[in-house]
Amino acid sequence: MTVVALVLAAGQSSRFGSDKRKAVLADGRSLLQHSVERALGVFDEVRVVLRAGESAAGHGLPACCRVVHSNDAGLGMGHSLAAGVASLADSDARAVAIVLGDMPWILPATLRGLVGLAGEAVIVVARHQGQNGHPVVFGRVFWPELATLAGDEGARSVLQRHRAQVVVYETQDAGVLRDVDTPDALI
């Protein structure tokens, strides 16, 4: 099963006050570097969605990461997600994991568990203590819908339309819920 990770990292960081992607964690790596390296350890391929004009090198990311630009990133996560999924037209992957660039604490075992449940016609959702989190893995049959998303809602509408195809991956990993919106979240 080939699963590609799509790391969404084109947001504006408005609540953070500065570019949170470059915020340094305790181990000296940036928030985005940490999230991407975690994904590289598990997924067959990692693509990173950045703002127009940005490069992997500009964020200290490995050259093996393919950068996808979201020209409309400022209009919301849906636009970045659509741009990333549109880039998968050349991929033979059977599923895509939507990984948020501001969630560096997801355990590799959790990512592997999600990949293990992936399939072309299922949506795999990570759940911790009754709360759905990220990443979410979408089978290939859902990609056309994802490629049409806009606004700031993300893929919630796709999940709601296809509830019968959702498979829940229960995890004790609180990292699936922990994102960084403000500097206090780094502590």
Residue frames as qw, qx, qy, qz and C-alpha x, y, z in Angstrom:
[[0.000, 0.889, 0.457, 0.000, 0.00, 0.00, 0.00],
 [0.418, 0.206, 0.000, 0.885, 1.48, 3.29, -1.05],
 [0.193, -0.884, -0.413, 0.104, 0.44, 6.24, 1.09],
 [0.401, 0.425, -0.044, 0.810, 1.78, 9.71, 0.43],
 [0.297, -0.640, -0.455, 0.543, 1.86, 12.33, 3.19],
 [0.188, 0.687, 0.244, 0.658, 0.69, 15.82, 2.35],
 [0.415, -0.420, -0.420, 0.689, 2.02, 18.21, 5.00],
 [0.073, 0.862, 0.355, 0.354, -0.04, 21.40, 5.03],
 [0.542, -0.451, -0.150, 0.693, 2.26, 24.30, 5.93],
 [0.253, 0.402, 0.325, 0.818, 0.99, 27.32, 4.00],
 [0.276, -0.810, -0.517, 0.031, -1.07, 28.94, 6.77],
 [0.152, 0.806, -0.029, 0.572, -0.65, 32.52, 7.89],
 [0.555, -0.141, -0.571, 0.589, 0.14, 31.86, 11.60],
 [0.120, -0.664, -0.128, -0.727, -2.09, 34.80, 12.52],
 [0.692, -0.679, -0.137, -0.201, -2.78, 33.64, 16.09],
 [0.853, -0.153, -0.146, 0.478, 0.88, 32.81, 16.68],
 [0.178, -0.937, 0.014, 0.299, 2.12, 36.34, 15.98],
 [0.016, 0.681, -0.624, -0.383, 5.03, 35.30, 13.75],
 [0.705, 0.309, -0.554, -0.319, 5.83, 32.46, 11.35],
 [0.760, -0.413, 0.414, -0.285, 5.21, 29.49, 13.63],
 [0.948, 0.297, -0.109, 0.042, 6.68, 27.09, 11.09],
 [0.522, 0.562, -0.424, 0.482, 10.11, 28.44, 12.05],
 [0.553, -0.689, 0.267, -0.386, 9.52, 28.33, 15.82],
 [0.402, 0.419, -0.792, 0.188, 12.29, 26.27, 17.42],
 [0.858, -0.408, -0.217, -0.222, 11.41, 23.28, 19.59],
 [0.629, -0.706, 0.326, -0.003, 13.51, 21.98, 22.48],
 [0.864, -0.050, 0.376, 0.332, 15.58, 19.73, 20.19],
 [0.243, -0.509, 0.337, 0.754, 16.70, 22.70, 18.06],
 [0.180, 0.248, 0.754, 0.581, 14.60, 21.84, 15.01],
 [0.304, -0.014, -0.048, -0.951, 11.82, 24.05, 13.77],
 [0.617, 0.182, 0.527, -0.555, 8.18, 23.12, 14.20],
 [0.759, 0.505, -0.137, -0.387, 7.86, 22.39, 10.47],
 [0.325, 0.518, -0.791, -0.002, 11.15, 20.44, 10.28],
 [0.299, -0.155, 0.855, -0.395, 10.02, 18.24, 13.13],
 [0.713, 0.319, 0.364, -0.507, 6.61, 17.54, 11.57],
 [0.668, 0.588, -0.358, -0.281, 8.10, 16.78, 8.15],
 [0.170, 0.472, -0.858, 0.114, 10.87, 14.54, 9.50],
 [0.514, -0.016, 0.733, -0.445, 8.30, 12.58, 11.50],
 [0.777, 0.459, 0.131, -0.410, 6.33, 12.00, 8.30],
 [0.464, 0.640, -0.595, -0.146, 9.48, 11.05, 6.33],
 [0.177, -0.362, 0.887, -0.226, 10.13, 8.25, 8.81],
 [0.531, 0.187, 0.754, -0.338, 6.85, 6.52, 7.96],
 [0.640, 0.628, 0.250, -0.365, 5.40, 7.51, 4.59],
 [0.775, 0.246, 0.422, 0.401, 6.50, 6.38, 1.13],
 [0.339, 0.434, 0.207, 0.809, 6.55, 9.98, -0.09],
 [0.196, -0.685, -0.422, 0.560, 6.16, 13.38, 1.58],
 [0.237, 0.557, 0.314, 0.731, 4.92, 16.50, -0.17],
 [0.248, -0.478, -0.421, 0.730, 4.83, 19.83, 1.64],
 [0.155, 0.796, 0.450, 0.375, 2.34, 22.56, 0.76],
 [0.383, -0.364, -0.156, 0.835, 3.95, 25.98, 1.16],
 [0.221, 0.835, 0.202, -0.461, 2.99, 29.53, 0.23],
 [0.675, 0.704, 0.102, 0.195, 3.75, 30.76, -3.28],
 [0.301, 0.841, -0.333, 0.301, 7.45, 31.44, -3.78],
 [0.552, -0.644, 0.499, -0.179, 8.67, 29.48, -0.75],
 [0.632, 0.415, -0.653, -0.045, 11.21, 26.66, -0.99],
 [0.903, -0.305, -0.295, 0.074, 12.06, 23.54, 0.97],
 [0.631, 0.163, -0.300, 0.696, 15.57, 24.91, 1.58],
 [0.086, -0.546, 0.081, -0.829, 14.13, 28.14, 2.96],
 [0.726, -0.503, 0.048, -0.467, 12.51, 26.08, 5.71],
 [0.190, -0.545, 0.802, -0.157, 15.43, 23.73, 6.28],
 [0.886, 0.090, 0.315, -0.329, 13.55, 20.78, 4.78],
 [0.564, -0.214, 0.714, 0.357, 15.24, 17.83, 3.09],
 [0.207, 0.375, -0.516, -0.742, 15.53, 17.94, -0.69],
 [0.015, -0.128, -0.973, -0.194, 13.54, 14.71, -0.94],
 [0.201, 0.579, 0.622, -0.488, 10.38, 16.60, 0.00],
 [0.210, 0.419, 0.552, 0.690, 8.43, 17.77, -2.99],
 [0.036, 0.358, 0.318, -0.877, 7.11, 21.29, -2.50],
 [0.102, 0.609, 0.693, 0.370, 3.63, 22.17, -3.71],
 [0.067, -0.022, -0.145, 0.987, 2.71, 25.84, -3.80],
 [0.021, 0.691, 0.718, -0.082, -0.69, 27.11, -2.75],
 [0.196, 0.316, 0.181, 0.910, -1.20, 30.42, -4.51],
 [0.409, -0.579, -0.255, -0.657, -4.44, 30.97, -2.58],
 [0.518, -0.136, -0.725, 0.434, -3.15, 29.88, 0.84],
 [0.005, -0.035, 0.340, -0.940, -4.29, 33.16, 2.41],
 [0.553, -0.171, -0.277, -0.767, -7.90, 32.25, 1.62],
 [0.777, -0.316, 0.313, -0.446, -7.90, 29.23, 3.93],
 [0.445, -0.341, 0.827, 0.035, -6.79, 25.67, 4.53],
 [0.760, 0.411, 0.475, -0.169, -9.22, 24.30, 1.96],
 [0.508, 0.826, -0.208, -0.128, -7.27, 26.03, -0.82],
 [0.080, -0.659, 0.748, -0.003, -3.95, 24.59, 0.41],
 [0.631, -0.032, 0.762, -0.145, -5.45, 21.13, 0.71],
 [0.733, 0.609, 0.245, -0.180, -6.91, 21.36, -2.81],
 [0.324, 0.825, -0.453, -0.099, -3.56, 22.48, -4.24],
 [0.299, -0.478, 0.824, -0.063, -1.77, 19.62, -2.52],
 [0.700, 0.189, 0.671, -0.151, -4.24, 16.99, -3.68],
 [0.630, 0.746, -0.010, -0.213, -4.19, 18.37, -7.23],
 [0.079, 0.739, -0.661, -0.102, -0.42, 17.72, -7.22],
 [0.570, -0.200, 0.789, -0.108, -1.11, 14.01, -6.72],
 [0.768, 0.513, -0.008, -0.383, -2.26, 13.56, -10.32],
 [0.528, 0.591, -0.609, -0.017, 1.17, 12.08, -11.08],
 [0.270, -0.407, 0.793, -0.363, 1.14, 9.76, -8.05],
 [0.599, -0.042, -0.742, -0.297, 0.26, 6.07, -8.01],
 [0.064, -0.107, 0.752, -0.647, -0.46, 6.20, -4.28],
 [0.296, -0.422, -0.825, -0.234, -3.65, 4.59, -3.06],
 [0.379, -0.816, -0.430, 0.076, -4.18, 7.04, -0.21],
 [0.274, 0.566, -0.194, 0.753, -3.02, 10.42, 1.08],
 [0.495, -0.548, -0.518, 0.431, -2.45, 11.33, 4.72],
 [0.040, 0.834, 0.083, 0.544, -3.29, 14.95, 5.45],
 [0.660, -0.318, -0.360, 0.578, -0.69, 15.98, 8.02],
 [0.051, -0.981, -0.116, -0.146, -0.74, 19.43, 9.60],
 [0.583, 0.488, -0.319, 0.567, 2.64, 21.13, 9.75],
 [0.172, -0.595, 0.374, -0.691, 1.94, 22.45, 13.24],
 [0.882, -0.343, 0.091, -0.310, 1.46, 19.03, 14.89],
 [0.376, 0.619, -0.681, 0.109, 4.99, 17.78, 15.63],
 [0.345, -0.386, 0.748, -0.416, 4.15, 15.43, 18.51],
 [0.914, 0.119, -0.036, -0.387, 2.34, 12.65, 16.64],
 [0.573, -0.445, 0.684, 0.075, 4.11, 9.37, 17.37],
 [0.240, 0.382, -0.761, -0.466, 5.55, 7.30, 14.50],
 [0.118, 0.128, 0.980, -0.097, 3.57, 4.27, 15.75],
 [0.379, 0.572, 0.463, -0.561, 0.37, 6.26, 15.32],
 [0.364, 0.601, -0.376, -0.605, 1.30, 7.20, 11.76],
 [0.102, 0.213, -0.946, -0.223, 2.09, 3.55, 11.00],
 [0.261, 0.313, 0.845, -0.347, -1.26, 2.49, 12.50],
 [0.438, 0.630, 0.140, -0.626, -3.11, 4.90, 10.22],
 [0.292, 0.500, -0.667, -0.470, -1.19, 3.67, 7.17],
 [0.099, -0.057, 0.993, -0.031, -2.06, 0.08, 8.10],
 [0.354, 0.494, 0.703, -0.371, -5.78, 0.84, 7.81],
 [0.230, 0.554, -0.219, -0.770, -5.54, 2.88, 4.61],
 [0.489, 0.274, 0.792, 0.243, -7.27, 1.81, 1.42],
 [0.124, 0.168, 0.469, 0.858, -8.50, 3.35, -1.81],
 [0.324, -0.518, -0.520, -0.596, -12.12, 3.61, -0.66],
 [0.561, -0.634, -0.487, 0.215, -11.81, 4.43, 3.06],
 [0.027, 0.786, -0.200, 0.584, -11.12, 7.48, 5.17],
 [0.712, -0.252, -0.533, 0.381, -9.05, 6.76, 8.28],
 [0.185, -0.824, 0.054, -0.533, -9.47, 9.16, 11.20],
 [0.425, 0.107, -0.683, 0.584, -7.22, 9.25, 14.26],
 [0.509, -0.683, -0.220, -0.477, -9.21, 9.45, 17.51],
 [0.374, 0.126, -0.671, 0.628, -7.95, 10.07, 21.03],
 [0.016, -0.280, -0.689, 0.669, -10.28, 9.95, 24.04],
 [0.277, 0.663, 0.672, -0.178, -13.37, 10.40, 21.89],
 [0.163, 0.849, -0.045, -0.500, -12.00, 13.32, 19.86],
 [0.805, 0.483, 0.213, 0.273, -11.12, 13.12, 16.19],
 [0.316, -0.776, 0.265, 0.478, -7.69, 14.46, 15.34],
 [0.586, 0.741, -0.296, -0.141, -5.03, 14.41, 12.64],
 [0.140, 0.237, -0.574, -0.771, -3.71, 13.08, 10.41],
 [0.747, 0.332, 0.395, -0.419, -6.67, 11.92, 8.36],
 [0.238, -0.228, 0.811, 0.484, -5.97, 9.43, 5.57],
 [0.635, 0.483, 0.143, -0.586, -8.13, 9.67, 2.45],
 [0.667, 0.111, 0.688, 0.265, -8.34, 6.88, -0.08],
 [0.211, -0.089, 0.516, 0.826, -7.82, 7.74, -3.71],
 [0.039, 0.574, 0.747, 0.333, -11.56, 7.70, -4.55],
 [0.191, -0.855, -0.393, 0.278, -11.99, 10.85, -2.41],
 [0.461, -0.244, 0.183, 0.833, -9.21, 12.87, -4.07],
 [0.132, 0.473, 0.490, 0.720, -11.44, 14.53, -6.69],
 [0.337, -0.837, -0.410, -0.134, -13.61, 15.98, -3.90],
 [0.585, -0.595, -0.064, 0.547, -10.58, 17.12, -1.92],
 [0.450, 0.061, 0.331, 0.827, -9.19, 18.88, -4.99],
 [0.024, -0.646, -0.448, -0.618, -12.26, 21.14, -5.12],
 [0.454, -0.669, -0.469, 0.357, -12.10, 22.39, -1.53],
 [0.208, 0.584, -0.007, 0.785, -11.92, 26.09, -0.73],
 [0.460, -0.755, -0.025, -0.467, -12.18, 28.32, 2.31],
 [0.037, -0.570, 0.686, -0.450, -10.99, 27.50, 5.79],
 [0.851, -0.228, 0.156, -0.447, -13.06, 24.42, 6.58],
 [0.179, -0.421, 0.886, 0.078, -10.59, 21.85, 5.35],
 [0.321, 0.041, -0.870, -0.372, -11.94, 18.39, 4.57],
 [0.305, 0.087, 0.709, -0.630, -14.72, 18.29, 7.16],
 [0.659, 0.325, 0.005, -0.678, -17.41, 18.31, 4.45],
 [0.564, 0.322, -0.726, -0.228, -15.88, 15.29, 2.72],
 [0.063, 0.086, -0.912, 0.396, -15.86, 13.39, 6.02],
 [0.450, 0.202, 0.476, -0.728, -19.50, 14.26, 6.65],
 [0.676, 0.360, -0.272, -0.582, -20.62, 13.15, 3.17],
 [0.699, 0.268, -0.659, -0.074, -18.83, 9.80, 3.49],
 [0.509, -0.518, 0.502, -0.469, -19.42, 8.77, 7.11],
 [0.973, 0.002, 0.129, -0.193, -20.05, 5.17, 6.05],
 [0.813, 0.443, -0.252, 0.283, -16.51, 4.93, 4.66],
 [0.085, -0.782, 0.446, -0.427, -14.83, 6.31, 7.79],
 [0.848, -0.142, -0.459, 0.225, -12.63, 3.94, 9.76],
 [0.335, -0.885, 0.192, -0.261, -11.58, 5.13, 13.21],
 [0.700, 0.215, -0.525, 0.433, -8.09, 4.48, 14.48],
 [0.581, -0.799, -0.081, -0.130, -8.28, 4.68, 18.27],
 [0.637, 0.360, -0.389, 0.561, -5.01, 5.81, 19.81],
 [0.574, -0.690, -0.281, 0.339, -3.57, 6.75, 23.18],
 [0.511, 0.076, 0.119, 0.848, -1.40, 9.29, 21.35],
 [0.020, -0.823, -0.372, 0.428, -2.49, 12.76, 22.49],
 [0.259, -0.354, 0.391, 0.809, -0.28, 14.19, 19.73],
 [0.167, 0.402, 0.755, 0.490, -3.14, 13.68, 17.26],
 [0.113, -0.863, -0.490, -0.040, -4.96, 16.54, 19.01],
 [0.431, -0.727, -0.025, 0.534, -2.07, 18.81, 19.95],
 [0.547, 0.617, 0.210, 0.525, -1.34, 21.59, 17.50],
 [0.410, -0.326, -0.140, 0.840, 0.50, 24.88, 17.85],
 [0.148, 0.820, 0.446, 0.325, -1.67, 27.98, 17.45],
 [0.176, -0.955, 0.103, -0.214, 0.06, 30.26, 19.97],
 [0.325, 0.600, -0.640, 0.353, 3.60, 30.44, 21.42],
 [0.543, -0.412, 0.534, -0.501, 2.26, 29.04, 24.72],
 [0.962, 0.109, 0.029, -0.250, 1.52, 25.74, 22.95],
 [0.637, 0.537, -0.512, 0.209, 5.26, 25.16, 22.52],
 [0.202, -0.559, 0.628, -0.502, 5.80, 24.88, 26.27]]
